[in-house]
Amino acid sequence: MSTGTTWQTKSSSSEQTEQLGEQLGKALKGGEVIELISDLGGGKTTFVRGLARGAKSTDKVASPTFTISKMYKTNTFEIHHFDFYRLSEAGIVADELAEVAGDPQVVVVVEWGNVVQHALPDDRLTVSLQLLPDGVRQVTAKAPLELRYLIEAMK
């Protein structure tokens, strides 16, 4: 991603992190790929819970750490939520990810994507959640210009 846009904000609570996700979820059209980066307990699933609610999903959002992936339905697309934390090699799940990435009827959300970087498109939104010493999270969103509407939605 050579040219693009970056935005930063801070979140001092799970509710604020969820609200950022909800604002993003309202802007989703289908076909987007979102990579979430943070340490364990960094707020990734909380962010996805808000994202799904903003996209009008009524499905219960839970971390897919043990199941690798979960799917949430909305009125216009599906959200495929992948978590590669437990994998050192993605194997066949990378094929599943590559299959749905870019599908206009699917929004892909990836946690712990370092193991599938080769399967992630360059034109994706990357959201980093970094816990600061004071307990506040630094949220950094980066996207290529064609996806800047996603960053604008979170502001």
C-alpha positions, 0 to 999 in steps of 0.5 A: 500500500504505497499511497493511502490514508491514515487516521489515529484516535484513542479509545479509553473503553470497550464501549468506545472501541465497539462504537468505532467498529459500529461506525465502520460497519455502517459504511460497509458495502460488501467486498471489503477486507479488514485486517485487525492487529493487536496483542491478546486482549487488545479489543479485536473481537470487541471491534468486530462486535460493533462492526457486525452491529453497525452492518445490521447483523443480529448474530452473536459475535464471539472470538473465532480463536478455537474455530478459526472462522465464524460467519455473521449474516447481514441483510446485504452481505455476510461477514467472514471473521477469521482468527489465525492466532492458533495457526503457524501455517494457515493451510487450507484455511488460507484457500478459504480466505482467498476464495471469499476475499473480494467477493462483493457479497462478503466482508472479510475480517482477519485477526492475526493475519501474519500467517496469511499475508500472502492471501490478503489483498493489498487493497485492505483496511488495516486497523491496529489497536495498541494498548498504551501504558495508561490503559487507553488504546491507540487506534490506527487505521490505514487504507488505500485511497479507494477505501478511504470511505471506511476511515472517514466513517470511523471519524 
